[in-house]
């Protein structure tokens, strides 16, 4: 087996679509000879020309020299037949997601390449062991899962199938680095790391919208402004395409024996059935023009002309909430006048349960989410039957102090707490079953999905005990196993251990 650092190292890419082109490009930019094959007549040659054009544009943008681009172009070869891939040291299959097609392709590859050639699949959803089942030399088969667009997305998942040799994993890890990617090692399972770990963000956003807790625009704004996510789950769904993320959600859900933690919602299916795929169709969760710009996006802001409140009462002693009141200009009253707002800042509870537990008047109770940086946006929550004028007076005072306000319906854990706890809990489950190492789980989700923090880092920021409390409240209030805490989270929270503590 040739070293992946060898000057004459050769990578063959089977399938010249968007992913195959990206893999070929980063391979050439890593200084490796690339043989590109596609069964479509002229497909490989057309793909080579496209890649060369991209390399030229990098020169125009000043990201590499003309000499470097010319050297990379010389490394790109369009194969006339599959026999031309015989010199390859590693073959990366990037054909469409059909197990029967992949079985046939892998058989054809094995008939051509050397016995020591590594054969990898770029599949995003099919278990590698299922693909390797058709192979004669299964120990050399692994997954090398890139993300679209490959030249921009730094992550690559190295997928270890049941019979993959350790030396193959080490080889592909080194090869990924030479391609300029950041490899993470992942156990073979449906969705691998990123497509499983990303389910919580999508499905919990959908669940909250389905329950009428908040609108897609409100949920997106809270998570962008308060939690530093680059996109909210609904804008992200529209970007990736509902025609992609809905079927993947079903595949991952079925692959994990229909675990309710990753179950999607009827609203997701309704978008899919209606052909509202997002930017590519001009309609999804939002509307878009032909350039992909959102048209007339709904406002997430709660605007009111109510007279700002001056004094409030706290439902129970809370230093954080008292400090918040001081910062936005609310005075804490010693008594409880019948028309005065009552504030609370619960973790995991909704207004209904806080009112029952504390005896506070639910009609005047207004909950504030202090679990995140509220300097840009404050989330307010009220119980059914609450007096909207009381909420509006509190909202007016906060807005006068600077932050925008989003008002949502009653929800255990508001929006941000629910989302962050669910993302963190799923990350803890992934660690629990050994799909990847804790540090790689965080790295993979940050690089693969542009999360501001990895799932376990989110738990670390909230605090394991706080995250556990949010999950336990969610499970108790909703009665759903969807919110059951992972044992990884529960044990570390109860023992007061750092969330990254290994098993």
Secondary structure as UniProt FT lines:
FT   TURN            4..5
FT   TURN            7..8
FT   STRAND          10..14
FT   HELIX           18..29
FT   TURN            30..31
FT   STRAND          33..37
FT   TURN            41..42
FT   HELIX           43..60
FT   TURN            61..62
FT   HELIX           66..75
FT   STRAND          76..78
FT   HELIX           82..87
FT   STRAND          90..93
FT   HELIX           99..110
FT   TURN            111..112
FT   TURN            115..116
FT   STRAND          118..121
FT   HELIX           128..132
FT   TURN            133..134
FT   HELIX           138..140
FT   STRAND          141..146
FT   TURN            150..152
FT   STRAND          155..160
FT   TURN            162..163
FT   HELIX           166..178
FT   TURN            179..180
FT   STRAND          182..187
FT   TURN            190..193
FT   HELIX           194..197
FT   HELIX           199..210
FT   TURN            211..212
FT   HELIX           216..227
FT   HELIX           233..240
FT   HELIX           242..255
FT   TURN            256..258
FT   HELIX           260..262
FT   HELIX           266..273
FT   TURN            274..275
FT   TURN            279..282
FT   STRAND          287..288
FT   TURN            290..291
FT   STRAND          294..295
FT   STRAND          311..314
FT   HELIX           319..328
FT   STRAND          331..332
FT   TURN            338..339
FT   STRAND          341..344
FT   HELIX           351..358
FT   TURN            362..364
FT   STRAND          365..368
FT   STRAND          377..381
FT   TURN            384..385
FT   HELIX           388..401
FT   STRAND          404..408
FT   TURN            412..415
FT   HELIX           416..432
FT   TURN            433..434
FT   HELIX           438..449
FT   HELIX           455..462
FT   HELIX           464..478
FT   HELIX           481..483
FT   HELIX           487..494
FT   TURN            495..496
FT   TURN            499..500
//
